[in-house]
Amino acid sequence: MAEEAIKSLPGLLKERPELRWERYRIISEEFVRRDELYEYMKRSDEGFERLFKELRESREESNRRFEAMDRRFDNLEDWVGRVVGGFQRRAGRDIEDAIAGTLRIGLKRDIK
């Protein structure tokens, strides 16, 4: 019975064109129409573009923040170098004086 209906459907649709729209309505409830698919794809593309744009902007902002942090660390590194370097120079002279004093006492000589 189903096979007979399927075979007779094209002829029936030609004889009664109003049935085409009924058939189209029933099928379109189950399947996406081409224009609906294209509209969905267009909205999806726009959404992806918007997402990619936001990701690019976020990455650029992160890069700017890291560059600013690098500049601050460079300033900090310079400051630490000056402070530690000055300490090393002062400590170095004191250690040299302590060693010279120890040698003076041990050797009973004047060592500078």
ABEGO torsion letter per residue (X at the ends): XAAAAAAAAAAAAAABAAAAAAAAAAAAAABBBAAAAAAAAAAAAAAAAAAAAAAAAAAAAAAAAAAAAAAAAAAAAAAAAAAAAAAAAAAAAAAAAAAAAAAAAAAGBBBX
